[in-house]
Amino acid sequence: MNFPSWIGYHVFYEGIEKTWRWTAKETELYDHWGMNEPSNKCGDELCVAIKYDIRQNWISLGCNQKLHCIC
C-alpha cells in the first residue's frame, strides 16, 4: 500500500510567526521531509503526513484531507 497517513505534526501559529510542532506542542528536533517539502503549494498545506514507500518521507498536505492517522 502506498497511501499517506497523518503523523500529528502541523503548523502552529504564535502571533504572526509560524513553526512546525507536534500536536502535543513539542517543537521538532528531527524531521524527515521529502524532496521539495514542505511544499505548501496552495498556501494551505499546514499538516504533515508520512508516505508509505521505500523512503517513508514526510509530505505537507491540506489539513482537511481524510487520511488514516498514526498515534
C-alpha positions as a printed NumPy array, in Angstrom:
array([[ 0.   ,  0.   ,  0.   ],
       [ 1.241,  3.448, -0.863],
       [-1.054,  5.891,  0.93 ],
       [-0.131,  8.709,  3.305],
       [-1.134,  8.833,  6.992],
       [-1.261, 11.791,  9.384],
       [ 1.536, 11.849, 11.98 ],
       [ 0.299, 14.644, 14.287],
       [ 2.714, 17.307, 13.051],
       [ 1.39 , 20.657, 11.811],
       [ 1.959, 24.399, 11.581],
       [ 1.43 , 26.216, 14.871],
       [ 0.958, 29.98 , 14.87 ],
       [ 2.31 , 32.233, 17.606],
       [ 1.212, 35.708, 16.566],
       [ 2.473, 36.15 , 13.019],
       [ 5.277, 33.604, 13.399],
       [ 4.653, 30.005, 12.39 ],
       [ 6.543, 26.916, 13.48 ],
       [ 6.124, 23.209, 12.834],
       [ 5.083, 21.371, 16.011],
       [ 3.68 , 18.082, 17.177],
       [ 0.052, 18.036, 18.304],
       [ 1.314, 17.889, 21.918],
       [ 3.074, 21.24 , 21.179],
       [ 6.66 , 19.942, 21.294],
       [ 8.975, 21.568, 18.781],
       [10.685, 19.259, 16.345],
       [14.259, 18.145, 16.74 ],
       [14.025, 15.569, 13.954],
       [12.488, 15.753, 10.517],
       [12.27 , 13.501,  7.516],
       [10.892, 15.783,  4.803],
       [10.762, 14.509,  1.254],
       [12.479, 16.395, -1.546],
       [10.914, 19.865, -2.077],
       [ 8.836, 19.528,  1.099],
       [ 7.172, 21.179,  2.853],
       [ 5.779, 22.418, -0.433],
       [ 2.657, 24.344,  0.674],
       [ 1.642, 24.624, -2.981],
       [-1.647, 26.477, -2.407],
       [-0.812, 28.102,  0.918],
       [-2.967, 25.652,  2.872],
       [-0.653, 22.66 ,  3.361],
       [-0.278, 23.087,  7.106],
       [-0.353, 19.436,  8.223],
       [ 2.13 , 16.597,  7.729],
       [ 1.66 , 13.022,  6.591],
       [ 4.11 , 10.184,  6.058],
       [ 4.235,  8.437,  2.68 ],
       [ 4.477,  4.667,  2.778],
       [ 7.11 ,  3.984,  0.195],
       [10.738,  2.913,  0.36 ],
       [11.842,  6.281,  1.856],
       [ 8.843,  6.967,  4.14 ],
       [ 9.331, 10.724,  3.753],
       [ 7.099, 13.403,  5.236],
       [ 4.864, 15.483,  2.971],
       [ 2.819, 18.61 ,  3.679],
       [-0.888, 18.416,  2.861],
       [-4.054, 20.387,  3.478],
       [-5.397, 19.504,  6.932],
       [-8.921, 18.851,  5.644],
       [-7.934, 15.704,  3.738],
       [-9.265, 12.427,  5.121],
       [-6.376, 10.092,  5.865],
       [-5.542,  7.414,  8.398],
       [-3.541,  8.659, 11.375],
       [-0.646,  7.344, 13.434],
       [-0.701,  7.966, 17.177]])
